[in-house]
């Protein structure tokens, strides 16, 4: 990343868990003698109406890596507009340049609700 890349994309975990990786990416960038700073990107799952279904979908997706990991990631699905705003604030606080939201429920209305929540 530091030598040839443009930045770092973190896994879909809470901001406090991502922060050490962002710090390490910044340090590696500096040590590589790169100008500026790396682009730091975070990922977050969200569900507006049906949190339980969203968590089940995420858990199912990650089931191949083991139930503990799948349960952990599913337990961090951001719920509703307040959850989306909390995710934005927490990743902004650690210096994320971009936050990619992934819907946990396959319903296009979820995207409309996300757009309303981030306005």
ABEGO torsion letter per residue (X at the ends): XAAABAEBBBBBBBAAAAAAAAAAAAAAAAAAGBBEBBBBBBBBBBBAABAAAAAAAAAAAAAAAEAAAAAAAAAABBBEAAAAAAAAAAAAAAGBABBBBBBABBBAAAAAAAAAAAX
